[in-house]
Amino acid sequence: MIIALWIITGLLAALFAMAGSMKAVTPYERVHERMAWVEDVTAPQLKTIGILEVIGAIGLILPAATGIAPWLTPVAAFALAIMMVVAVALHVRRREPFTPSLVLGIAALLVGIGWVAFG
């Protein structure tokens, strides 16, 4: 079971790291061209979202892998799940598809529960 948990955690971390780094590094205007929801946030807010996603991705892997404060891994997973709840609310309010955010949020919640139960 722990191998499956590591695989899912690694995939989730990779997705959040890629999405977050894109939001943190790419200029606001270029992100706005690809994602309509960005017009509801300011450039600093977008960078903050990206940085938090990258930190969350690191928090999913590093504590459990090193054994240093491994309790931070489920905390990171639950924090990312909360971020996805906010993302779902934003997309619902804008009447946009919210399925990707919902799936990522559920996956983050399950990873957090998995680390609490098996980690």
C-alpha positions in Angstrom: 0.0 0.0 0.0 2.8 2.4 0.8 4.2 2.0 -2.7 0.9 3.0 -4.2 0.7 6.0 -1.8 4.2 7.1 -2.9 3.3 6.8 -6.6 0.1 8.9 -6.2 2.0 11.4 -4.0 4.7 11.8 -6.5 2.3 12.3 -9.4 0.3 14.8 -7.4 3.5 16.7 -6.4 4.6 16.8 -10.0 1.3 18.2 -11.2 1.3 20.9 -8.5 4.9 21.7 -9.1 4.4 22.1 -12.8 1.2 24.2 -12.5 2.6 26.3 -9.7 5.9 27.0 -11.3 4.1 28.1 -14.5 2.0 30.5 -12.5 4.9 31.8 -10.5 7.4 32.3 -13.4 5.2 33.1 -16.5 4.2 36.8 -16.9 0.7 37.6 -15.8 -0.4 38.5 -19.4 0.7 35.2 -20.9 -1.1 33.2 -18.2 -4.2 35.3 -18.7 -4.1 34.4 -22.4 -4.4 30.7 -21.5 -6.6 30.8 -18.4 -9.6 33.1 -18.3 -10.0 32.9 -14.5 -6.8 34.9 -14.1 -8.7 38.1 -14.7 -10.3 37.7 -11.3 -6.9 37.8 -9.5 -4.1 40.3 -9.5 -0.6 39.6 -10.7 0.8 39.3 -7.1 -2.1 37.0 -6.1 -1.3 34.8 -9.1 2.4 34.6 -8.2 1.4 33.7 -4.6 -0.9 30.9 -5.8 1.9 29.5 -7.9 4.5 29.7 -5.1 2.1 28.1 -2.6 1.5 25.2 -5.1 5.2 24.7 -5.5 5.7 24.8 -1.7 2.9 22.3 -1.3 4.4 20.0 -3.9 7.7 20.1 -2.1 5.9 19.5 1.2 4.2 16.4 -0.2 7.6 14.7 -0.9 10.4 16.1 1.2 9.2 15.5 4.8 8.2 11.9 4.1 11.3 11.1 2.0 13.8 12.5 4.5 11.9 11.5 7.7 12.4 15.0 9.0 9.0 16.2 10.4 7.0 13.7 8.3 3.8 15.0 9.8 4.2 17.9 7.3 3.4 15.6 4.4 -0.3 15.2 5.2 -0.5 18.9 6.3 0.8 19.9 2.8 -1.8 17.5 1.2 -4.7 19.0 3.2 -3.5 22.6 2.5 -3.4 21.8 -1.3 -6.9 20.3 -0.9 -8.1 23.5 0.7 -6.6 25.5 -2.2 -8.5 23.3 -4.6 -11.8 24.0 -2.8 -11.2 27.7 -3.3 -10.3 27.0 -7.0 -13.5 25.0 -7.5 -15.5 27.9 -5.9 -13.8 30.4 -8.3 -14.6 28.3 -11.3 -18.2 27.6 -10.2 -18.7 31.4 -9.7 -17.4 32.1 -13.2 -19.5 29.3 -14.7 -16.3 27.5 -15.9 -15.4 23.8 -15.9 -14.2 23.0 -12.4 -13.5 19.2 -12.8 -9.7 19.4 -12.9 -9.6 21.4 -9.6 -12.1 19.0 -8.1 -10.1 16.0 -9.1 -6.9 17.5 -7.8 -8.6 18.5 -4.5 -10.0 15.0 -4.0 -6.6 13.4 -4.8 -4.8 15.7 -2.4 -7.4 14.9 0.3 -6.9 11.1 -0.3 -3.1 11.5 -0.2 -3.4 13.3 3.1 -5.6 10.6 4.5 -3.3 8.0 3.2 -0.3 9.5 4.9 -2.2 9.8 8.2 -3.3 6.2 8.0 -0.2 4.5 6.5 2.7 6.9 6.7 
